[in-house]
Amino acid sequence: MAETNSSSYETSWADQWDSNPDPAPETKKSGSSTTSKYGKKVGEGFEKTKVVASTGARKVKEGTSAGLQWIKDKYHKTTQKH
């Protein structure tokens, strides 16, 4: 009986046609100034986004409250006339 290999890695399509070894994965350099600089900018961007989102949510809430109050007032005015 033939021995079967249970590893799909060795029998993948790419391995059948590629005889070169896989390249080593790149390692991240610790303490990179560009990474920390961009990370800081991204963090600042998230902070700005959070402030804008919270302001927008507050405006929506206030607008919804005002709209519902207007509807209630109109309803009470029409029901009191009858």
N, C-alpha and C positions, 0 to 999 in steps of 0.2 A: 504494500500500500504506500502511495506517495505521501511524503510529509508535506503538510500545508503550512504556510506561513501566515500567522494571524495578524501580523503587523501590516496595516494598509500603507504605511509610509514607504516601505520597500517596493510595493507593487503599484504605486501611483502612476498615473499616465506620465507625469513630468519626469519621474525617475526612469521610466522605460526609454525615454528619448533624450534625456540629458545625462551625459557621462561626467560632467563637471561636478565637483563637490559644492554643496550649498555654501553661500558666503556666510561669514560669521556675523551675527547681529551686531549693530552698532551699539556701543555703550555710551551712556550719557555722561558728560563731563560735569563733575560737581563744581560748584562755585563759578559757573560761567556768568560773566557780567551781562552778556546780552540776554540770557535767560531770565536773570533777575530783573533786568530793566523792562523787558516785555511783560513779565509776570506782574510787575508793579503797575504798568499801564493797564493791563487787563483788569487788575483789581480795582483800579480807579474807575475804569469803564463800568464795571459791575456796580460800584457804589453809585455812580451817576444814574445808571439804569434803575436801580432800586429806588432812588429818590423820585425819579420821574414817574415810575410805576405807582408808588405810594401816593403821590400827588394826584395822579390821574384817577386812582381808585377812590380817593377822598372826594374828588369833584363829581364822579359818577354817583357816589352815595348821596352827596348833598343834592344833586340834581334829581335823583330818583325820589328822595324824601320830599322835595319841593313839588314835584309832579304829582305824587300820590296825595299830598295835602291839597293841591289844587282840585284834583278829582273829588276828594271827599267834600271840599267846600261846595263844588258845583252840585254834587249829589244832594247835600243837605239843603241847598237853596231850592232845588226842584221839588224835593219831597215836602218842604214846608209850605209851598204854594198850594198844594192840593188840599 
